[in-house]
Amino acid sequence: MTAKALAERTGIRTPRIRAFMEDGAQGPVLPTERELAEIAVALRLPLADVLGATRTPAKMTA
């Protein structure tokens, strides 16, 4: 799903979605719990998994 499509489904502005996707949980633009809940519903993911992912730094692979 693209950032634009997710933005349309959730009502969250596209630049915020892109920032979440590009910078992850450690970036300068942090999603609110409400935004995370909306993203979880749109992606059909358990909210607990989405909230947990925001607390865990993403690992870079080579």
VENNOR-V125722 format. One line per field, one symbol per residue. burial: # if it has 16 or more other C-alpha atoms within 10 Angstrom, else .. Layout:
BEGIN
burial = ???
END
This chain:
BEGIN
burial = ..##.##..#.#.#.#####...##....##...######......#..#...#........
END
